[in-house]
Amino acid sequence: MKFKFEYYLTAIYLIIGALWILFSDKLVTSFTDDPLVITNLQTYKGWFYVLITGFLLFLLLRRHLKEVRAVNNTLFDRNQTLVDYQKKLKERNDEYYSLFEEYKTQNEDLLVAKEKAINNEQQLKQLIDQAPDAIHIQIENKIVYANEKLLNLLEVQHERDVLDKHLSDFIDPYDAGETTRKLQMLSNNGSRQIVRIRYSTFNKKFVDAELTSVQIKYNGKAAELIFSRDITGEKKYLLELERKNRFINTILDRLPIGVALNRFNEGDATYMNKKFVEIYGWPRAELVNIESFFRKVYPDEHYRKKVMQMIQADVATGNPELMHWENITITQKSGEKRIVNAVNIPIQEQNTMISTVIDVTELKRTEANLLAAKEKAEESDRLKSAFLNNISHEFRTPLNGILGFVEMLVRPNLSDSKRKKYVDIIRESSNQLINLVTDTVEVSHIQTGTIQVNRRSFSFSDLVEEVNKIYKPFIEKKRLELIKNMNLSEQDLNITSDRHKLFRIVQHLVDNAVKFTEQGYVKIFVGRLDKYIEIKISDTGIGIAPEVKASVFDVFRQSELGYSRSFGGNGIGLFIVKSYVNLLNGEINLESEPMKGTTFTVRLPVYQN
């Protein structure tokens, strides 16, 4: 700045002086030729030049000095700042110096690292080329390097076919939007993200791949190292595995037994089929946890502890043969009790316990029914044996009577009174034998289901009178009173039903009443209830004990009870009555008190003529 100003000032002075000398003399001589005037004007011209040049020099010097002072002030301020900085620098100099050696060592390490980085970059390319997966490097989403595996994956022959292209140029066009979003996610999240895309190869084939990314430096620039793992086969395998799992789950859900899976070291079930949930009768969510399972399924605390102790003790042995529990009573959410059998199967190598359960409630009921049927069959056999023993006696009695009195009829000199008596006895024995054969045949028809209902119109009062004629001699012989109560009009007593079966019903009930009554009365009551006829046969006989009321209608029952020996009969009459009442869609009730009498009430649907 100093030399420039001096040059500037000198140049101005020389230029002004030269111009003044050159033009001022011409100006003076243009006014006058007088030498004296010219001399004076030359003097004035010199003074004028001095004043003008002095004033100009003053202005230039003042401007320059002003700038110099401003610069000096700035330099002073900067110098003061520099002094303060030097003080601080001096204060930290020791600290920086102490770190210098460390920085120096680190710098040397950085130089070594730089050399290694150069080597590593070369090694990286070698590793990429030798890697089993498809790998490429991209900068700003453009491929700058690709290994042979990626070229094979995309079915291209030369690396130039993929360089400077975007990865999105090789994706399934039908899934471009979603795949682009995934690739952007991969770039943003790097190694923290794994995405799956579908490549579209050069030959228009589709390849499923799993991509991961690592941020690296390549040729001094930020880049992405992207790994593409071909998962097409794996995906097909997983789809096949999923299909097989669905198939297995379908089979498991259709099994007639419940199945659940548990981990040995976990308290929750990992799987339950539909039958398992159905058998236990609780929502799946309430059966998953083992504690909740026992609390819900076994609400009774005492029984729950008993079951848990038994199961835990057997499981602790590790012996699968002991992990089998039968006839366990469970409670469903509805409150219904069920009986189940459970079997646990430990799979040690898979850390899994398979729990199976089967509902045996119906099986137990069937077993109970079979047992009851077995007992009933055995009882029936006993009753049949008793019946056969009794029926042989019942057959022999009238046959012996017939044969004996026939022989007596052929004796000579037999009086007419005795002959009539013997004929009456033969007739009575024949009727008894006919009734016995009829009852036996009817039982056979009932048991084989070959009997039919034949409805027709008839007078019920005539039917009662017919029964009365049959049993009047027996009633008079035992000195019983026969009471008939039929307070109905003749029109109401004209009904439509199976006359034979209704006759047999009334006959057997009256027969029983007369047979088991030694004194008192036998009463026949007939009434109507809407479309039903009500028949009551009452007596004052020996009655029926409460414990055998339920079985009096069973076939052959009387033979087993021993009544036939004391009162006669074959034990099939009430069975026929009950069977005929059922065939006619009616009902029969029994009221009895031992040693006071019995009342049978029959209600049958009938139609008025």
C-alpha positions as CSV (number, residue, x, y, z in Angstrom):
1,M,0.0,0.0,0.0
2,K,2.9,2.4,0.8
3,F,4.6,2.2,-2.6
4,K,1.4,2.3,-4.4
5,F,0.4,5.5,-2.8
6,E,3.8,7.2,-3.5
7,Y,3.6,6.1,-7.1
8,Y,0.1,7.4,-7.3
9,L,1.1,10.8,-5.8
10,T,4.2,11.3,-8.0
11,A,2.3,10.4,-11.1
12,I,-0.4,12.9,-10.3
13,Y,2.1,15.6,-9.6
14,L,4.1,15.0,-12.8
15,I,0.9,14.9,-14.9
16,I,-0.5,18.1,-13.4
17,G,2.9,19.9,-13.7
18,A,3.4,18.9,-17.3
19,L,-0.2,19.9,-18.3
20,W,0.2,23.2,-16.4
21,I,3.5,24.1,-18.1
22,L,2.2,23.1,-21.5
23,F,-1.1,24.8,-21.5
24,S,-0.5,27.8,-19.1
25,D,2.2,29.3,-21.3
26,K,0.0,29.1,-24.4
27,L,-2.8,30.6,-22.4
28,V,-0.7,33.6,-21.2
29,T,0.7,34.4,-24.7
30,S,-2.8,34.2,-26.0
31,F,-3.8,37.2,-23.8
32,T,-0.7,39.6,-24.4
33,D,2.6,39.9,-26.0
34,D,4.0,42.3,-23.4
35,P,7.0,40.8,-21.8
36,L,6.5,42.6,-18.5
37,V,2.9,41.4,-18.3
38,I,3.9,38.0,-19.3
39,T,6.5,38.0,-16.5
40,N,3.9,39.1,-13.9
41,L,1.5,36.6,-15.2
42,Q,4.2,33.9,-15.0
43,T,4.7,34.8,-11.3
44,Y,1.0,34.6,-10.7
45,K,0.8,31.4,-12.6
46,G,3.5,29.9,-10.4
47,W,1.7,30.9,-7.2
48,F,-1.5,29.5,-8.5
49,Y,0.1,26.2,-9.4
50,V,1.6,26.0,-5.9
51,L,-1.7,26.6,-4.3
52,I,-3.6,24.2,-6.4
53,T,-1.1,21.4,-6.2
54,G,-0.7,22.0,-2.4
55,F,-4.5,21.8,-1.9
56,L,-4.7,18.7,-4.0
57,L,-1.8,17.1,-2.1
58,F,-3.6,18.1,1.2
59,L,-6.8,16.3,0.1
60,L,-4.9,13.2,-1.0
61,L,-2.8,13.1,2.1
62,R,-5.8,13.6,4.4
63,R,-7.7,10.7,2.7
64,H,-4.7,8.5,2.8
65,L,-4.0,9.2,6.5
66,K,-7.6,8.6,7.4
67,E,-7.4,5.1,5.8
68,V,-4.1,4.5,7.5
69,R,-5.6,5.4,10.9
70,A,-8.6,3.1,10.3
71,V,-6.2,0.3,9.3
72,N,-4.0,1.0,12.3
73,N,-7.1,0.9,14.6
74,T,-8.2,-2.4,13.1
75,L,-4.6,-3.8,13.4
76,F,-4.5,-2.6,17.0
77,D,-7.8,-4.5,17.8
78,R,-6.6,-7.5,16.0
79,N,-3.2,-7.3,17.7
80,Q,-5.0,-7.2,21.0
81,T,-7.1,-10.2,20.1
82,L,-3.9,-12.0,18.9
83,V,-2.3,-11.2,22.2
84,D,-5.2,-12.7,24.1
85,Y,-5.2,-15.7,21.8
86,Q,-1.5,-16.1,22.3
87,K,-2.0,-16.2,26.0
88,K,-4.7,-18.9,25.6
89,L,-2.5,-20.7,23.1
90,K,0.3,-20.6,25.6
91,E,-1.9,-21.9,28.3
92,R,-3.0,-24.9,26.1
93,N,0.4,-25.3,24.4
94,D,1.5,-27.7,27.1
95,E,-1.8,-29.7,26.8
96,Y,-1.5,-29.8,23.0
97,Y,2.1,-30.8,23.3
98,S,1.2,-33.6,25.6
99,L,-1.3,-34.9,23.1
100,F,1.1,-34.4,20.2
101,E,2.9,-37.7,20.8
102,E,-0.4,-39.5,21.0
103,Y,-1.7,-37.8,17.8
104,K,1.6,-38.6,16.2
105,T,1.2,-42.3,17.1
106,Q,-2.4,-42.3,15.9
107,N,-1.4,-40.6,12.7
108,E,1.1,-43.3,12.1
109,D,-1.7,-45.9,12.8
110,L,-4.0,-44.1,10.4
111,L,-1.3,-44.2,7.7
112,V,-1.0,-48.0,8.4
113,A,-4.8,-48.3,8.4
114,K,-5.0,-46.4,5.1
115,E,-2.6,-48.8,3.6
116,K,-4.7,-51.7,5.0
117,A,-7.9,-50.1,3.7
118,I,-6.4,-50.1,0.2
119,N,-5.5,-53.7,0.7
120,N,-8.9,-54.4,2.2
121,E,-10.7,-52.9,-0.7
122,Q,-8.9,-55.3,-3.0
123,Q,-9.5,-58.2,-0.6
124,L,-13.2,-57.1,-0.4
125,K,-13.6,-57.6,-4.1
126,Q,-11.9,-60.9,-3.9
127,L,-14.2,-62.0,-1.0
128,I,-17.2,-60.8,-2.9
129,D,-16.2,-62.8,-6.0
130,Q,-15.7,-65.9,-3.9
131,A,-18.8,-65.4,-1.7
132,P,-21.6,-68.1,-2.0
133,D,-24.3,-65.4,-2.2
134,A,-25.0,-62.8,-4.9
135,I,-23.4,-59.5,-3.9
136,H,-23.2,-56.1,-5.5
137,I,-22.0,-52.6,-4.6
138,Q,-24.1,-49.6,-5.4
139,I,-23.5,-45.9,-5.1
140,E,-26.5,-43.6,-5.1
141,N,-28.7,-46.6,-6.0
142,K,-26.6,-47.4,-9.1
143,I,-24.7,-50.7,-9.4
144,V,-20.9,-50.2,-9.6
145,Y,-19.8,-53.7,-9.0
146,A,-21.4,-57.1,-9.1
147,N,-20.0,-60.6,-8.5
148,E,-20.4,-63.6,-10.6
149,K,-23.2,-65.0,-8.4
150,L,-25.4,-62.0,-9.0
151,L,-24.8,-62.3,-12.8
152,N,-25.9,-65.9,-12.6
153,L,-28.9,-65.1,-10.4
154,L,-30.1,-62.5,-12.9
155,E,-29.1,-64.7,-15.9
156,V,-26.9,-62.1,-17.5
157,Q,-23.5,-62.9,-19.1
158,H,-21.4,-59.7,-18.6
159,E,-21.0,-57.3,-15.7
160,R,-21.6,-54.4,-18.1
161,D,-25.2,-55.6,-18.4
162,V,-25.9,-54.5,-14.8
163,L,-23.4,-51.6,-14.2
164,D,-24.9,-48.1,-13.7
165,K,-28.4,-49.7,-13.5
166,H,-30.8,-49.5,-10.6
167,L,-31.7,-52.6,-8.7
168,S,-35.3,-51.8,-9.4
169,D,-34.6,-52.5,-13.1
170,F,-34.5,-56.2,-12.2
171,I,-37.6,-56.7,-10.1
172,D,-41.0,-58.2,-10.8
173,P,-43.0,-55.5,-12.6
174,Y,-46.3,-56.7,-11.1
175,D,-44.9,-55.9,-7.6
176,A,-42.8,-52.8,-8.5
177,G,-44.5,-50.4,-6.1
178,E,-44.1,-52.6,-3.0
179,T,-40.6,-53.7,-4.0
180,T,-39.4,-50.1,-4.5
181,R,-40.7,-49.3,-1.0
182,K,-38.8,-52.3,0.4
183,L,-35.6,-51.2,-1.3
184,Q,-35.9,-47.7,0.0
185,M,-36.4,-49.2,3.5
186,L,-33.3,-51.3,3.0
187,S,-31.2,-48.2,2.1
188,N,-32.5,-46.3,5.0
189,N,-32.1,-49.0,7.7
190,G,-29.0,-50.9,6.3
191,S,-28.1,-54.0,8.2
192,R,-31.0,-53.6,10.6
193,Q,-33.4,-54.5,7.9
194,I,-34.0,-57.7,5.9
195,V,-36.3,-57.5,2.9
196,R,-37.7,-60.0,0.5
197,I,-38.2,-59.2,-3.1
198,R,-38.8,-61.0,-6.4
199,Y,-36.2,-60.6,-9.2
200,S,-37.2,-60.8,-12.8
201,T,-34.3,-62.3,-14.6
202,F,-33.0,-61.6,-18.1
203,N,-34.9,-64.7,-19.3
204,K,-38.1,-63.5,-17.7
205,K,-37.9,-65.9,-14.8
206,F,-38.9,-65.0,-11.3
207,V,-36.4,-65.6,-8.4
208,D,-37.3,-64.9,-4.8
209,A,-34.4,-63.3,-2.8
210,E,-33.7,-62.1,0.6
211,L,-31.7,-58.8,0.8
212,T,-29.5,-57.3,3.5
213,S,-27.4,-54.2,3.2
214,V,-24.1,-52.9,4.8
215,Q,-22.9,-49.3,4.5
216,I,-19.3,-49.1,3.3
217,K,-16.8,-46.8,1.6
218,Y,-15.9,-47.7,-1.9
219,N,-13.4,-45.7,-3.9
220,G,-13.7,-43.0,-1.3
221,K,-17.5,-42.7,-1.6
222,A,-20.4,-43.8,0.6
223,A,-21.7,-47.0,-0.8
224,E,-24.0,-50.0,0.0
225,L,-22.9,-53.6,0.0
226,I,-26.0,-55.6,-0.8
227,F,-26.3,-59.3,-0.3
228,S,-29.0,-61.2,-2.3
229,R,-29.7,-64.7,-1.1
230,D,-31.7,-66.9,-3.4
231,I,-34.6,-68.3,-1.3
232,T,-36.7,-69.6,-4.2
233,G,-36.1,-73.2,-3.1
234,E,-36.5,-72.3,0.5
235,K,-39.8,-70.5,-0.2
236,K,-41.1,-73.5,-2.1
237,Y,-40.0,-75.7,0.8
238,L,-41.7,-73.4,3.3
239,L,-44.9,-73.3,1.2
240,E,-44.8,-77.1,1.0
241,L,-44.1,-77.3,4.7
242,E,-47.0,-74.9,5.4
243,R,-49.3,-77.0,3.2
244,K,-48.2,-80.1,5.1
245,N,-48.8,-78.3,8.4
246,R,-52.2,-77.3,7.3
247,F,-52.8,-80.9,6.2
248,I,-51.6,-82.1,9.6
249,N,-53.6,-79.5,11.5
250,T,-56.7,-80.6,9.5
251,I,-56.1,-84.2,10.4
252,L,-55.5,-83.2,14.1
253,D,-58.6,-81.1,14.1
254,R,-60.6,-84.1,12.7
255,L,-59.2,-86.6,15.1
256,P,-61.8,-88.1,17.6
257,I,-59.3,-87.4,20.4
258,G,-58.1,-84.1,21.9
259,V,-54.4,-83.3,21.4
260,A,-52.3,-80.5,23.0
261,L,-48.6,-79.7,23.0
262,N,-46.6,-78.2,25.9
263,R,-43.0,-77.3,26.4
264,F,-41.3,-78.9,29.4
265,N,-39.9,-75.6,30.6
266,E,-43.0,-73.5,29.8
267,G,-46.4,-73.3,31.4
268,D,-48.4,-72.5,28.3
269,A,-49.7,-74.9,25.6
270,T,-48.3,-74.2,22.2
271,Y,-51.1,-76.1,20.3
272,M,-54.6,-77.4,20.9
273,N,-56.8,-79.1,18.3
274,K,-60.5,-78.5,18.2
275,K,-61.4,-81.8,19.9
276,F,-59.2,-80.9,22.9
277,V,-61.1,-77.6,23.3
278,E,-64.5,-79.3,22.7
279,I,-63.9,-82.1,25.2
280,Y,-62.8,-79.8,28.0
281,G,-65.6,-77.3,27.1
282,W,-63.8,-74.1,27.8
283,P,-62.6,-71.3,25.4
284,R,-59.1,-72.0,24.1
285,A,-57.7,-68.8,25.8
286,E,-58.7,-70.2,29.2
287,L,-57.0,-73.5,28.7
288,V,-53.6,-72.3,27.4
289,N,-52.1,-71.6,30.8
290,I,-51.6,-74.7,32.8
291,E,-52.7,-73.1,36.1
292,S,-55.8,-71.6,34.5
293,F,-56.5,-75.1,33.0
294,F,-56.5,-76.9,36.3
295,R,-58.5,-74.2,38.0
296,K,-61.2,-74.1,35.4
297,V,-61.5,-77.8,34.6
298,Y,-61.3,-79.0,38.2
299,P,-63.2,-76.3,40.2
300,D,-63.4,-78.5,43.4
301,E,-60.2,-77.7,45.2
302,H,-59.8,-81.0,47.0
303,Y,-60.4,-83.0,43.7
304,R,-58.1,-80.6,41.8
305,K,-55.2,-81.2,44.3
306,K,-55.8,-85.0,44.1
307,V,-55.6,-85.0,40.3
308,M,-52.6,-82.6,40.1
309,Q,-50.6,-84.7,42.7
310,M,-51.4,-87.9,40.8
311,I,-50.4,-86.4,37.4
312,Q,-47.3,-84.6,38.7
313,A,-46.1,-87.8,40.4
314,D,-46.5,-89.9,37.3
315,V,-44.9,-87.3,35.0
316,A,-41.9,-86.9,37.4
317,T,-41.1,-90.6,36.9
318,G,-40.4,-90.0,33.2
319,N,-42.0,-93.4,32.5
320,P,-44.5,-93.0,29.7
321,E,-46.3,-96.2,30.8
322,L,-47.4,-94.4,34.0
323,M,-48.6,-91.3,32.2
324,H,-52.1,-92.8,31.6
325,W,-55.1,-91.7,33.7
326,E,-58.6,-93.1,33.4
327,N,-62.0,-92.0,34.5
328,I,-61.1,-88.4,35.4
329,T,-64.1,-86.2,36.0
330,I,-63.9,-82.8,34.4
331,T,-66.2,-79.8,34.6
332,Q,-67.0,-77.8,31.4
333,K,-67.8,-74.1,31.5
334,S,-71.5,-74.9,31.2
335,G,-71.2,-76.9,34.5
336,E,-71.7,-80.3,32.7
337,K,-69.6,-83.1,34.1
338,R,-67.7,-85.3,31.7
339,I,-65.5,-88.4,32.2
340,V,-62.2,-88.5,30.3
341,N,-59.2,-90.7,29.8
342,A,-55.9,-88.8,29.3
343,V,-52.5,-90.0,28.1
344,N,-49.3,-87.9,28.0
345,I,-46.4,-88.7,25.6
346,P,-43.0,-87.1,26.4
347,I,-40.8,-86.2,23.4
348,Q,-37.5,-85.5,25.2
349,E,-35.4,-84.6,22.2
350,Q,-37.9,-81.9,21.2
351,N,-38.6,-80.7,24.7
352,T,-42.3,-81.4,24.1
353,M,-45.1,-83.1,26.0
354,I,-48.0,-84.4,23.9
355,S,-51.2,-84.5,25.9
356,T,-54.1,-86.5,24.5
357,V,-57.6,-86.8,25.9
358,I,-60.7,-88.8,24.9
359,D,-64.2,-88.3,26.2
360,V,-65.4,-91.6,27.5
361,T,-68.7,-90.3,29.1
362,E,-70.8,-92.0,26.4
363,L,-68.6,-95.1,26.6
364,K,-69.2,-95.3,30.3
365,R,-72.9,-94.8,29.8
366,T,-72.8,-97.5,27.2
367,E,-70.8,-99.8,29.5
368,A,-73.4,-99.1,32.2
369,N,-76.2,-99.7,29.8
370,L,-74.5,-102.9,28.6
371,L,-73.9,-104.0,32.1
372,A,-77.6,-103.3,32.9
373,A,-78.6,-105.1,29.7
374,K,-76.3,-108.0,30.7
375,E,-77.8,-108.1,34.2
376,K,-81.3,-107.8,32.6
377,A,-80.5,-110.6,30.2
378,E,-79.2,-112.7,33.1
379,E,-82.3,-111.8,35.0
380,S,-84.5,-112.6,32.0
381,D,-82.8,-116.0,31.8
382,R,-83.6,-116.5,35.4
383,L,-87.1,-115.4,34.9
384,K,-87.5,-117.5,31.8
385,S,-86.2,-120.5,33.8
386,A,-88.7,-119.7,36.5
387,F,-91.4,-119.2,33.9
388,L,-90.6,-122.5,32.2
389,N,-90.7,-124.3,35.6
390,N,-94.0,-122.5,36.4
391,I,-95.5,-123.0,32.9
392,S,-94.8,-126.7,33.0
393,H,-96.7,-126.8,36.2
394,E,-99.5,-124.6,34.8
395,F,-99.8,-126.8,31.7
396,R,-99.7,-130.0,33.7
397,T,-102.5,-128.9,36.1
398,P,-105.3,-128.5,33.6
399,L,-104.0,-131.4,31.5
400,N,-104.0,-133.7,34.5
401,G,-107.5,-132.4,35.3
402,I,-108.7,-133.1,31.8
403,L,-107.1,-136.5,31.5
404,G,-108.2,-137.6,35.0
405,F,-111.8,-136.6,34.7
406,V,-112.0,-138.0,31.2
407,E,-111.0,-141.4,32.6
408,M,-113.6,-141.0,35.3
409,L,-116.3,-140.1,32.7
410,V,-115.9,-143.5,31.0
411,R,-116.6,-145.4,34.3
412,P,-119.8,-147.4,34.3
413,N,-122.7,-146.5,36.6
414,L,-121.7,-142.8,36.8
415,S,-124.5,-140.6,38.0
416,D,-125.7,-137.7,35.9
417,S,-124.8,-135.2,38.7
418,K,-121.2,-136.5,38.9
419,R,-121.0,-136.6,35.1
420,K,-122.1,-132.9,34.9
421,K,-119.6,-132.0,37.6
422,Y,-116.7,-133.8,35.8
423,V,-117.7,-132.2,32.5
424,D,-117.6,-128.7,34.2
425,I,-114.2,-129.5,35.6
426,I,-112.9,-130.6,32.2
427,R,-114.4,-127.4,30.6
428,E,-112.8,-125.2,33.2
429,S,-109.4,-127.0,32.8
430,S,-109.7,-126.6,29.0
431,N,-110.4,-122.9,29.3
432,Q,-107.5,-122.5,31.6
433,L,-105.3,-124.4,29.2
434,I,-106.5,-122.3,26.3
435,N,-105.9,-119.0,28.2
436,L,-102.4,-120.2,29.0
437,V,-101.6,-121.1,25.4
438,T,-103.1,-117.8,24.3
439,D,-101.0,-115.8,26.8
440,T,-97.8,-117.6,25.7
441,V,-98.5,-117.0,22.0
442,E,-99.3,-113.3,22.6
443,V,-96.0,-112.8,24.5
444,S,-94.2,-114.4,21.6
445,H,-95.9,-112.0,19.1
446,I,-95.2,-109.0,21.3
447,Q,-91.5,-109.8,21.7
448,T,-91.0,-110.4,18.0
449,G,-92.9,-107.2,17.0
450,T,-95.3,-109.0,14.7
451,I,-98.5,-108.0,16.5
452,Q,-100.8,-105.4,14.8
453,V,-103.5,-103.0,15.9
454,N,-107.0,-103.6,14.4
455,R,-109.4,-100.8,15.4
456,R,-113.2,-101.1,15.0
457,S,-116.3,-99.8,16.7
458,F,-117.9,-101.7,19.6
459,S,-119.7,-101.2,22.9
460,F,-117.4,-101.0,25.9
461,S,-120.3,-101.9,28.2
462,D,-120.7,-105.2,26.3
463,L,-116.9,-105.9,26.7
464,V,-117.1,-105.3,30.5
465,E,-120.2,-107.6,30.7
466,E,-118.3,-110.3,28.8
467,V,-115.4,-110.1,31.3
468,N,-117.9,-110.2,34.1
469,K,-119.5,-113.4,32.9
470,I,-116.1,-115.1,32.8
471,Y,-115.1,-114.1,36.3
472,K,-118.5,-114.1,38.0
473,P,-118.1,-117.8,39.1
474,F,-114.7,-117.1,40.6
475,I,-115.9,-114.0,42.4
476,E,-118.9,-115.8,43.8
477,K,-116.8,-118.7,44.9
478,K,-114.4,-116.4,46.9
479,R,-117.5,-114.5,48.1
480,L,-116.2,-111.2,46.8
481,E,-118.2,-108.2,45.8
482,L,-118.0,-107.0,42.2
483,I,-118.7,-103.3,41.8
484,K,-119.2,-101.8,38.4
485,N,-119.3,-98.0,38.0
486,M,-120.0,-96.9,34.5
487,N,-121.9,-93.7,34.8
488,L,-121.7,-93.0,31.1
489,S,-124.3,-92.8,28.4
490,E,-124.6,-95.6,26.0
491,Q,-123.3,-93.3,23.3
492,D,-120.2,-92.5,25.3
493,L,-119.6,-96.2,25.8
494,N,-119.6,-96.8,22.0
495,I,-116.0,-96.4,21.1
496,T,-113.5,-97.2,18.3
497,S,-110.4,-99.1,19.3
498,D,-108.8,-102.6,19.1
499,R,-111.5,-104.6,20.9
500,H,-109.4,-107.8,21.4
501,K,-106.5,-105.9,23.0
502,L,-108.8,-103.8,25.1
503,F,-110.6,-107.0,26.2
504,R,-107.3,-108.7,27.1
505,I,-106.3,-105.6,29.1
506,V,-109.5,-105.6,31.2
507,Q,-109.5,-109.4,31.5
508,H,-105.9,-109.6,32.8
509,L,-106.4,-106.7,35.3
510,V,-109.7,-108.3,36.6
511,D,-108.0,-111.7,36.7
512,N,-105.2,-110.3,38.8
513,A,-107.7,-108.5,41.1
514,V,-109.7,-111.7,41.7
515,K,-106.6,-113.9,42.0
516,F,-104.9,-111.8,44.7
517,T,-108.0,-110.8,46.7
518,E,-109.4,-113.1,49.4
519,Q,-112.0,-110.8,50.8
520,G,-113.5,-107.4,50.1
521,Y,-114.3,-106.3,46.6
522,V,-113.2,-106.0,43.0
523,K,-114.3,-102.7,41.4
524,I,-114.5,-101.7,37.7
525,F,-114.7,-98.0,37.0
526,V,-115.1,-96.5,33.5
527,G,-115.0,-92.8,32.7
528,R,-114.2,-90.3,29.9
529,L,-111.6,-87.6,29.8
530,D,-111.9,-85.7,26.6
531,K,-110.9,-88.1,23.9
532,Y,-109.6,-90.7,26.4
533,I,-111.4,-93.5,28.1
534,E,-110.3,-94.1,31.7
535,I,-110.5,-97.6,33.2
536,K,-109.7,-98.3,36.9
537,I,-109.6,-101.8,38.3
538,S,-109.4,-101.7,42.1
539,D,-109.2,-104.5,44.7
540,T,-108.7,-105.0,48.4
541,G,-106.2,-107.8,47.9
542,I,-102.6,-108.3,49.2
543,G,-101.2,-105.2,47.4
544,I,-97.8,-104.8,45.9
545,A,-94.6,-103.9,47.8
546,P,-93.0,-100.5,46.9
547,E,-89.7,-102.1,45.9
548,V,-91.3,-104.3,43.2
549,K,-93.7,-101.8,41.7
550,A,-91.3,-100.8,38.9
551,S,-90.9,-104.4,37.8
552,V,-94.4,-105.8,38.0
553,F,-94.9,-105.2,34.3
554,D,-91.7,-107.1,33.3
555,V,-92.3,-110.4,31.6
556,F,-92.1,-113.5,33.9
557,R,-91.7,-111.3,37.0
558,Q,-94.5,-113.0,39.0
559,S,-92.7,-116.3,38.7
560,E,-89.6,-114.9,40.3
561,L,-91.6,-113.2,43.1
562,G,-93.1,-116.6,44.0
563,Y,-96.7,-115.3,43.7
564,S,-97.6,-118.0,41.3
565,R,-97.2,-120.8,43.8
566,S,-99.6,-119.2,46.3
567,F,-102.1,-117.6,43.9
568,G,-101.6,-119.2,40.5
569,G,-100.7,-117.5,37.3
570,N,-97.7,-117.5,35.0
571,G,-96.3,-113.9,35.4
572,I,-97.0,-112.7,31.9
573,G,-100.4,-111.1,32.3
574,L,-99.3,-107.6,33.3
575,F,-96.6,-107.7,30.7
576,I,-99.3,-108.2,28.1
577,V,-101.4,-105.4,29.6
578,K,-98.5,-103.0,29.5
579,S,-97.5,-103.9,25.9
580,Y,-101.1,-103.6,24.7
581,V,-101.5,-100.2,26.4
582,N,-98.4,-99.0,24.7
583,L,-99.6,-100.3,21.3
584,L,-102.8,-98.3,21.7
585,N,-100.8,-95.2,22.6
586,G,-102.1,-95.1,26.1
587,E,-100.7,-95.1,29.6
588,I,-101.1,-97.2,32.7
589,N,-100.5,-96.2,36.3
590,L,-100.3,-98.3,39.5
591,E,-101.2,-97.4,43.0
592,S,-100.9,-100.0,45.7
593,E,-100.3,-100.5,49.4
594,P,-99.4,-103.8,50.9
595,M,-102.3,-105.7,52.5
596,K,-104.7,-102.9,51.5
597,G,-105.2,-103.3,47.8
598,T,-104.2,-102.2,44.4
599,T,-105.6,-99.9,41.7
600,F,-104.6,-100.0,38.0
601,T,-105.6,-97.0,36.0
602,V,-105.5,-97.2,32.2
603,R,-106.1,-94.2,29.9
604,L,-106.5,-95.0,26.2
605,P,-107.3,-92.7,23.2
606,V,-110.6,-93.7,21.7
607,Y,-113.0,-92.4,19.0
608,Q,-116.7,-92.1,19.5
609,N,-118.8,-93.8,16.9
